[in-house]
Amino acid sequence: MNKIIIFFFILFLTSNCSLNSNSKFWTKEEKIKLEKDSKIKEIFKKDKIFKKELNKNLKIKLSEKTNENSFVNNFDNNNGRTNYNGSLKKSSRFKFSKIDNFTHMEPEIVFDQDNLIFFDNKGSLLKFDNSSNLIWSKNFYEKYDKKSKPLLSLSSNKKLLLVADNLGKIYAVNINTGELLWEKRNNTPFNSQLKIHKDRFFVVDINNILRCYSLKNGNEIWQFKTDQSFIKSLKKMSLIIVEDKIFFNNSLGDISAVNLNNGNMIWQTPTRASNIYQDSFSLKTSDLVATKESIFFSNNKNEFFSLDIINGSLNWKQPVNSNLRPTIIGNLIFTVTIEGYLVVINKKNGNIIRSTDIFQQFGTKKRKIITPVGFIVGKNNIYLTTTSGHLLVVDVLTGRTLSILKIDSKKISRPFLLNQNLYIIEKSSIIKLN
């Protein structure tokens, strides 16, 4: 009973105060003072949800060149517009044992030339050729760890495959043979993407600590701590690398810029509301994308940000409710809101150029239980997956939904693209579409 009383007392405190860097709580007087600054005021401001069509008949002009072979990896902050314009016919299936908590994870495929690597319900690593034949399968977990059904974050270079899991384990294997090269244990589980840079790699644990390790042996080089959250986020934290800096978000929504070489903070920008402990569980920030000038991201609290990459100051903010990875094409940003609106934003000033309802064909009742999962922008179309197992094909120029394909009856992953083939992960297989 005492624990319950303490829990609700903490919630009461945090609903009436905000954090500061010294006392760890902003007083109401401090917050009023801060909000006199227009940029700070924008961060704390709560806008109405943008839920409407705007300039729906406007055709978007795209002059940006398409990428021939594009997918998100360690070296790309944004995959842009790809050259894919396929028929979406199922050509093969890569099978593995069912992942029980698939609906709560954000799986990633590792592509090794024409091959692909994924994992199964017991933490086994599986490498397939492009015809879905198994090349090798390896498992480095004890029996009790297998029963925990570890969830893996994967990354690679040409020589090795890196793994970090939700049990606090990191290890590296030879990407060609699957041979274990080294493994390490962390006291806390990991919950982020993995990023490789030269002879180092980076990952964030559930305590919002960015850790830098040696690629050679897994030894920790430095760590950078941010504020911990009372409730741990289920959302994978996002990391991007631009020149000699690494940028990442934590479960509170804070964005930090850190020197790659020594772990020193360059800047940190809070984007959270005051009721952080109440909101942190549901706060889902999108993956970060960047140009040389700015960082872009959004969240499911009706906020889309553009921050200056040099000092973290706010360039602009728009009321766009999304937690999907945005795509930058030239001077335009494409994103899809949780409510099913495709929004096109001017990258420089944040003006919303067009908004179209791409969930319109689902009907009022059905769309209430459907949310978008992720998308890629092809040569002529946008390919969007949903929690209901649908793949939407949307005309990139007009924003009109051309077709809806049923891939599965439940949630599927965001689409991946390699060599004119589209890949979608479901709970027990990866589906390849031409």
Secondary structure, 3 states (H helix, E strand, C coil): CHHHHHHHHHHHHHHCCECCCCCCCECHHHHHHHCCCHHHHHHHCCCCCCCCCECCCCCCCCCCCCECCCCCCCCCCCCCEECCCCCCCEEEEEECCCCCCHHHCCCCCEEECCEEEEECCCCCEEEECCCCCEEEEECCCCHHHHHCCCCEEEEECCCEEEEEECCCEEEEEECCCCCEEEEEECCCCECECCEEECCEEEEEECCCEEEEEECCCCCEEEEEECCCCCCCCCCCECEEEECCEEEEECCCCCEEEEECCCCCEEEEECCCCCCHHHHCCCCCECCCEECCCEEEEEECCCEEEEEECCCCCEEEEECCCCCCCCEEECCEEEEECCCCEEEEEECCCCCEEEEEECCHHHCHHHHCCCCEEEEEECCCEEEEEECCCEEEEEECCCCCEEEEEECCCCCCCCCEEECCEEEEECCCEEEEEC
